[in-house]
Protein backbone atom coordinates (compact mmCIF):
# COMPACT_ATOMS: atom_id res chain seq x y z
CA UNK A 1 0.00 0.00 0.00
CA UNK A 2 1.22 3.47 -0.86
CA UNK A 3 0.01 6.63 0.90
CA UNK A 4 0.60 10.11 -0.47
CA UNK A 5 0.10 12.92 2.04
CA UNK A 6 -0.04 16.57 0.95
CA UNK A 7 -0.24 19.72 3.03
CA UNK A 8 0.48 23.44 2.84
CA UNK A 9 1.87 23.34 6.38
CA UNK A 10 5.04 21.29 6.86
CA UNK A 11 4.70 21.15 10.65
CA UNK A 12 1.21 19.66 10.64
CA UNK A 13 2.29 17.08 8.07
CA UNK A 14 5.27 15.99 10.18
CA UNK A 15 3.11 15.97 13.33
CA UNK A 16 0.56 13.67 11.70
CA UNK A 17 3.23 11.25 10.50
CA UNK A 18 5.26 11.15 13.73
CA UNK A 19 2.52 11.18 16.38
CA UNK A 20 -0.50 9.49 14.81
CA UNK A 21 0.63 7.34 11.92
CA UNK A 22 3.91 5.73 12.95
CA UNK A 23 3.17 4.66 16.58
CA UNK A 24 -0.05 2.88 15.57
CA UNK A 25 1.50 0.61 12.98
CA UNK A 26 3.16 -2.77 13.28
CA UNK A 27 4.15 -3.01 9.62
CA UNK A 28 7.26 -2.28 7.62
CA UNK A 29 7.12 1.45 6.91
CA UNK A 30 9.20 3.72 4.71
CA UNK A 31 8.57 7.48 4.80
CA UNK A 32 9.93 9.15 1.68
CA UNK A 33 9.85 12.95 1.38
CA UNK A 34 8.78 14.05 -2.10
CA UNK A 35 9.84 17.37 -3.61
CA UNK A 36 7.74 20.36 -2.62
CA UNK A 37 5.92 22.22 -5.34
CA UNK A 38 5.55 25.98 -5.28
CA UNK A 39 3.29 28.27 -7.26
CA UNK A 40 4.07 31.97 -7.51
CA UNK A 41 1.95 34.77 -8.89
CA UNK A 42 2.09 38.55 -9.04
CA UNK A 43 -0.83 40.96 -8.54
CA UNK A 44 -0.91 44.71 -9.15
CA UNK A 45 -1.51 46.73 -5.98
CA UNK A 46 -3.12 49.60 -7.85
CA UNK A 47 -4.71 48.98 -11.26
CA UNK A 48 -4.59 52.62 -12.38
CA UNK A 49 -1.42 54.71 -12.42
CA UNK A 50 1.07 52.76 -10.29
CA UNK A 51 1.77 49.79 -12.52
CA UNK A 52 5.18 49.27 -10.88
CA UNK A 53 3.60 48.59 -7.47
CA UNK A 54 3.11 44.83 -7.36
CA UNK A 55 2.64 42.15 -4.70
CA UNK A 56 3.97 38.63 -5.03
CA UNK A 57 2.39 35.55 -3.48
CA UNK A 58 3.65 31.98 -3.15
CA UNK A 59 1.89 28.73 -2.31
CA UNK A 60 4.08 25.77 -1.31
CA UNK A 61 2.73 22.19 -1.16
CA UNK A 62 4.72 19.67 0.91
CA UNK A 63 4.39 15.97 0.09
CA UNK A 64 5.32 12.68 1.77
CA UNK A 65 5.12 9.17 0.36
CA UNK A 66 4.61 6.30 2.81
CA UNK A 67 5.15 2.72 1.72
CA UNK A 68 3.58 -0.05 3.82
CA UNK A 69 4.49 -3.68 3.38
CA UNK A 70 3.50 -6.84 5.21
CA UNK A 71 -0.18 -5.96 5.48
CA UNK A 72 -3.22 -8.13 4.73
CA UNK A 73 -6.31 -7.03 2.83
CA UNK A 74 -8.52 -7.17 5.93
CA UNK A 75 -6.05 -5.07 7.93
CA UNK A 76 -5.81 -2.66 5.00
CA UNK A 77 -9.51 -1.81 5.15
CA UNK A 78 -9.39 -1.12 8.90
CA UNK A 79 -6.22 0.93 8.55
CA UNK A 80 -7.68 3.05 5.74
CA UNK A 81 -10.78 3.79 7.85
CA UNK A 82 -8.53 4.62 10.84
CA UNK A 83 -6.63 7.17 8.73
CA UNK A 84 -9.79 8.82 7.43
CA UNK A 85 -11.16 9.23 10.97
CA UNK A 86 -7.93 10.60 12.48
CA UNK A 87 -6.91 12.85 9.58
CA UNK A 88 -5.89 16.35 10.66
CA UNK A 89 -7.60 19.26 8.82
CA UNK A 90 -5.31 20.68 6.16
CA UNK A 91 -3.84 17.33 5.09
CA UNK A 92 -5.02 15.45 2.02
CA UNK A 93 -4.64 11.68 1.80
CA UNK A 94 -4.44 9.58 -1.33
CA UNK A 95 -4.01 5.81 -1.03
CA UNK A 96 -3.02 3.32 -3.69
CA UNK A 97 -3.22 -0.43 -3.25
CA UNK A 98 -0.68 -2.87 -4.66
CA UNK A 99 -1.85 -6.50 -4.65
C-alpha positions as CSV (number, residue, x, y, z in Angstrom):
1,X,0.0,0.0,0.0
2,X,1.2,3.5,-0.9
3,X,0.0,6.6,0.9
4,X,0.6,10.1,-0.5
5,X,0.1,12.9,2.0
6,X,0.0,16.6,1.0
7,X,-0.2,19.7,3.0
8,X,0.5,23.4,2.8
9,X,1.9,23.3,6.4
10,X,5.0,21.3,6.9
11,X,4.7,21.2,10.7
12,X,1.2,19.7,10.6
13,X,2.3,17.1,8.1
14,X,5.3,16.0,10.2
15,X,3.1,16.0,13.3
16,X,0.6,13.7,11.7
17,X,3.2,11.3,10.5
18,X,5.3,11.1,13.7
19,X,2.5,11.2,16.4
20,X,-0.5,9.5,14.8
21,X,0.6,7.3,11.9
22,X,3.9,5.7,13.0
23,X,3.2,4.7,16.6
24,X,-0.1,2.9,15.6
25,X,1.5,0.6,13.0
26,X,3.2,-2.8,13.3
27,X,4.1,-3.0,9.6
28,X,7.3,-2.3,7.6
29,X,7.1,1.4,6.9
30,X,9.2,3.7,4.7
31,X,8.6,7.5,4.8
32,X,9.9,9.1,1.7
33,X,9.8,13.0,1.4
34,X,8.8,14.0,-2.1
35,X,9.8,17.4,-3.6
36,X,7.7,20.4,-2.6
37,X,5.9,22.2,-5.3
38,X,5.6,26.0,-5.3
39,X,3.3,28.3,-7.3
40,X,4.1,32.0,-7.5
41,X,2.0,34.8,-8.9
42,X,2.1,38.6,-9.0
43,X,-0.8,41.0,-8.5
44,X,-0.9,44.7,-9.2
45,X,-1.5,46.7,-6.0
46,X,-3.1,49.6,-7.9
47,X,-4.7,49.0,-11.3
48,X,-4.6,52.6,-12.4
49,X,-1.4,54.7,-12.4
50,X,1.1,52.8,-10.3
51,X,1.8,49.8,-12.5
52,X,5.2,49.3,-10.9
53,X,3.6,48.6,-7.5
54,X,3.1,44.8,-7.4
55,X,2.6,42.2,-4.7
56,X,4.0,38.6,-5.0
57,X,2.4,35.5,-3.5
58,X,3.6,32.0,-3.1
59,X,1.9,28.7,-2.3
60,X,4.1,25.8,-1.3
61,X,2.7,22.2,-1.2
62,X,4.7,19.7,0.9
63,X,4.4,16.0,0.1
64,X,5.3,12.7,1.8
65,X,5.1,9.2,0.4
66,X,4.6,6.3,2.8
67,X,5.1,2.7,1.7
68,X,3.6,0.0,3.8
69,X,4.5,-3.7,3.4
70,X,3.5,-6.8,5.2
71,X,-0.2,-6.0,5.5
72,X,-3.2,-8.1,4.7
73,X,-6.3,-7.0,2.8
74,X,-8.5,-7.2,5.9
75,X,-6.1,-5.1,7.9
76,X,-5.8,-2.7,5.0
77,X,-9.5,-1.8,5.2
78,X,-9.4,-1.1,8.9
79,X,-6.2,0.9,8.5
80,X,-7.7,3.0,5.7
81,X,-10.8,3.8,7.9
82,X,-8.5,4.6,10.8
83,X,-6.6,7.2,8.7
84,X,-9.8,8.8,7.4
85,X,-11.2,9.2,11.0
86,X,-7.9,10.6,12.5
87,X,-6.9,12.8,9.6
88,X,-5.9,16.4,10.7
89,X,-7.6,19.3,8.8
90,X,-5.3,20.7,6.2
91,X,-3.8,17.3,5.1
92,X,-5.0,15.4,2.0
93,X,-4.6,11.7,1.8
94,X,-4.4,9.6,-1.3
95,X,-4.0,5.8,-1.0
96,X,-3.0,3.3,-3.7
97,X,-3.2,-0.4,-3.3
98,X,-0.7,-2.9,-4.7
99,X,-1.8,-6.5,-4.6
